[in-house]
Amino acid sequence: MDLSNLKPAKGSVKESKRVGRGQGSGKGGTSTRGHKGARARSGAKRKIGFQGGQMPLQRLVPKFGFKNLNRVEYCPVNLATLQKLADNGTTVITPEVLVEKGIAHRNELVKILAKGELTAKLEVKAHAFSAKAQQAIEALGGTCEKY
């Protein structure tokens, strides 16, 4: 056996249905599309969400709420996470360090939040700080620098 005589497994390749090739084929005439109607025509396709003429769900459900175009999304990082990094020997924490450790993604803005305990003196650089987190870091003699 070599590459020149390889064949697919028996029954794995199915021949396509040849429609519209005369009455004798059994698939002539309407070519398996039924009689008349929108789906029998060429180029027939239904739009997404079409429910047979019934009022579609996306039009039935009322619109509500509001999307603030000026919202700034931050990746939250808690003091407990910073403490774990400090326990592993990191004293200067920047967004690049957090990306390296897998805590944040590359283009995310980082905000330090005050959940958890912090006992180490750290130099923290981030895009934003909560007031309590900044107090907790500075109370231990650390520094908070905004990017």
C-alpha positions in Angstrom: 0.0 0.0 0.0 1.3 3.5 -0.9 -0.1 7.0 -1.5 -1.1 6.1 -5.1 -3.8 3.6 -4.1 -5.3 5.2 -0.9 -9.1 5.4 -0.9 -11.6 6.7 1.6 -13.4 4.1 3.8 -16.4 2.4 2.3 -19.6 4.5 2.9 -17.7 7.6 4.1 -18.1 9.5 0.9 -21.7 10.2 -0.1 -22.6 11.4 -3.6 -24.5 14.7 -3.8 -28.2 14.7 -4.8 -28.4 15.7 -8.5 -31.7 17.6 -8.9 -33.4 19.1 -11.9 -32.0 16.6 -14.4 -35.3 15.3 -15.9 -38.4 13.4 -14.7 -36.7 10.0 -15.1 -34.3 10.8 -12.3 -37.1 11.2 -9.8 -35.7 14.6 -8.8 -36.9 16.5 -11.8 -39.8 19.0 -12.1 -39.8 20.9 -8.9 -36.3 19.7 -7.9 -37.3 18.8 -4.3 -38.5 22.3 -3.6 -42.3 21.6 -3.5 -44.9 23.6 -5.5 -44.7 27.4 -5.8 -44.3 29.6 -2.7 -41.3 31.8 -1.5 -39.0 28.8 -0.8 -39.5 27.4 -4.3 -38.1 30.5 -5.9 -34.5 31.1 -6.8 -32.5 33.1 -4.3 -35.0 32.2 -1.6 -33.8 32.7 2.0 -35.4 33.9 5.2 -34.0 36.7 7.3 -32.7 35.8 10.7 -35.5 35.9 13.2 -38.3 35.4 10.6 -41.2 33.7 12.3 -43.5 33.1 9.3 -45.0 36.6 9.3 -45.7 36.6 13.0 -44.3 39.7 14.8 -40.7 38.7 15.5 -39.5 38.5 19.1 -36.9 41.3 18.7 -39.8 43.6 17.8 -42.1 42.3 20.5 -39.8 42.8 23.4 -39.6 46.5 24.4 -36.4 48.4 24.3 -35.0 49.5 27.7 -31.9 50.7 29.3 -29.0 52.8 28.1 -25.4 52.1 27.0 -22.9 54.7 28.2 -20.5 55.3 25.3 -18.0 57.0 27.6 -17.8 54.1 30.1 -14.3 53.0 31.0 -13.8 49.3 31.7 -11.1 48.3 34.2 -9.7 44.9 35.1 -10.2 44.7 38.9 -7.2 43.7 41.0 -7.6 43.3 44.8 -5.2 43.9 47.6 -5.3 40.2 48.4 -3.9 39.5 44.9 -1.1 42.1 45.4 -0.3 40.4 48.8 0.2 37.1 47.0 2.5 38.7 44.5 4.4 40.3 47.4 4.7 36.9 49.1 6.4 35.6 45.9 9.0 38.4 46.0 7.5 41.1 43.8 7.8 44.6 45.3 7.1 46.8 42.2 3.7 46.0 40.7 2.9 47.5 37.2 0.3 46.4 34.6 3.1 44.7 32.7 3.9 42.5 35.8 0.2 41.7 36.1 0.0 40.7 32.4 3.1 38.5 32.9 1.5 36.7 35.9 -1.7 36.2 34.0 -3.9 38.4 36.2 -4.7 41.0 33.5 -4.7 41.1 29.7 -2.4 43.1 27.6 -4.6 46.1 26.6 -6.7 46.2 29.8 -6.8 49.2 32.2 -6.0 48.1 35.7 -7.9 49.3 38.8 -6.7 48.4 42.3 -9.5 47.6 44.8 -9.4 47.2 48.6 -10.7 43.7 49.0 -8.4 41.6 51.2 -5.5 42.3 53.5 -2.1 43.9 52.6 0.9 43.6 54.9 3.8 44.3 52.5 5.2 47.7 51.5 4.7 47.9 47.7 5.3 50.3 44.9 2.1 50.0 42.8 1.6 51.6 39.3 -2.0 51.3 37.9 -4.5 53.2 35.8 -6.9 53.7 38.8 -7.1 53.1 42.5 -10.1 53.0 44.9 -9.8 55.4 47.8 -9.6 52.6 50.4 -7.0 50.7 48.4 -4.8 53.8 48.0 -5.1 54.5 51.8 -4.2 50.9 52.6 -1.1 50.9 50.3 0.1 54.3 51.6 -0.5 53.4 55.3 2.2 50.7 55.0 4.6 53.1 53.4 4.0 52.1 49.8 3.4 54.3 46.8 0.5 54.6 44.4 1.3 56.0 41.0 -1.3 56.5 38.2 -0.4 55.7 34.7 
